[in-house]
Amino acid sequence: MLFGTTGYCSACSKMIPAFEMVMRAKGNVYHLECFACQQCSHRFCVGDRYYLCDNKILCEYDYEERLAFAKMSYGYNALTQIKRQTQSLNDDISSGYGSPSPKSS
């Protein structure tokens, strides 16, 4: 598709002349050569799936990898929080909180 007006590529930030063929993804416009996965540089072919994530074009593999990493990060944060709470309980128990005070000799 023709760009129609002079503007800037969402990937490289260089000017796109009004007469140049472009690719569009939502409100973003790209040079044909810039329309590639911004993680691995895979050039898309007709019929390839791509995803616009955080305003970056990603291939299906990199998008799924990002999702998996986000899920692991969420699980890690939850696990870290549980470990902190458990450590806090252990500190309270070892300090004598909630248990009979030791008898002095």
Secondary structure, 3 states (H helix, E strand, C coil): CECCCCEECCCCCCEECCCCEEEEECCEEEEHHHCECCCCCCECCCCCCEEEECCEEEEHHHHHHHHHHHHHHHHHHHHHHHHHHHHHHHHHHHCCCCCCCCCCC
